[in-house]
Amino acid sequence: MSQPGPWGRETPRWSVPVQVGSVAGITSRARRWQQQGKRVEARALLAPVYGWFTEGFATIDLQEARTLLGDLGEQRPRIC
């Protein structure tokens, strides 16, 4: 059985979604989107990937991802 992956492709449920090294590339893309003003898209890309991990939080890649998620903050609608 499969489920939608983060990029809309089908991902087998049993597969490992991301290797720790891949987090660096995803974090880089999310940072670029943040700089382009695409904060919601950046968080939507990075948050689920970060959430897949249950260990390895001492690695530089996951620390940088966590820091960027903190910078992006929780996305709440602005009240004008």
C-alpha positions in Angstrom: 0.0 0.0 0.0 1.3 3.5 -0.7 0.6 7.0 0.4 1.2 10.4 -1.2 4.8 11.6 -0.6 5.8 15.2 0.1 6.1 16.0 -3.7 2.8 14.4 -4.7 4.4 11.1 -5.8 3.3 7.8 -4.3 5.6 6.6 -1.7 5.5 3.0 -0.4 4.5 3.0 3.3 7.4 0.7 4.1 10.1 2.9 2.5 12.3 5.2 4.5 11.2 8.7 3.2 14.4 10.6 3.6 18.0 9.9 4.6 19.6 12.3 7.0 21.8 13.7 4.3 18.8 14.6 2.2 17.5 16.9 4.9 20.3 19.4 4.0 18.9 19.8 0.5 15.3 20.1 1.7 16.4 22.6 4.4 18.3 24.6 1.7 15.3 24.7 -0.5 13.0 25.8 2.4 15.5 28.5 3.3 15.5 29.8 -0.3 11.7 29.9 -0.3 11.8 31.7 3.0 14.1 34.4 1.4 11.6 34.6 -1.5 8.8 35.3 0.9 7.3 31.8 0.5 7.2 31.1 4.3 4.1 28.9 4.2 5.5 26.8 1.4 8.8 26.5 3.1 7.3 25.3 6.3 5.0 22.9 4.5 8.0 21.4 2.8 10.3 21.1 5.8 8.0 20.4 8.8 6.8 16.9 7.6 10.3 15.8 6.7 11.6 16.9 10.1 8.7 15.1 11.7 9.7 11.8 10.1 12.7 11.5 12.3 12.7 9.8 15.7 16.4 10.0 16.3 19.5 11.8 15.0 18.5 15.2 16.4 22.2 15.9 17.3 23.2 15.9 13.6 24.0 19.3 12.1 21.4 18.7 9.3 18.5 18.2 11.8 19.7 21.0 14.0 19.6 23.4 11.0 16.2 22.2 10.0 14.9 22.7 13.6 16.4 26.2 13.6 14.8 27.1 10.3 11.4 25.8 11.4 11.7 28.0 14.5 12.5 31.0 12.3 9.5 30.2 10.1 7.3 30.0 13.2 3.8 28.6 13.3 1.8 29.8 10.3 -1.3 31.6 11.6 -3.5 33.8 9.5 -2.9 37.5 10.0 -5.9 39.5 11.2 -6.0 42.9 9.5 
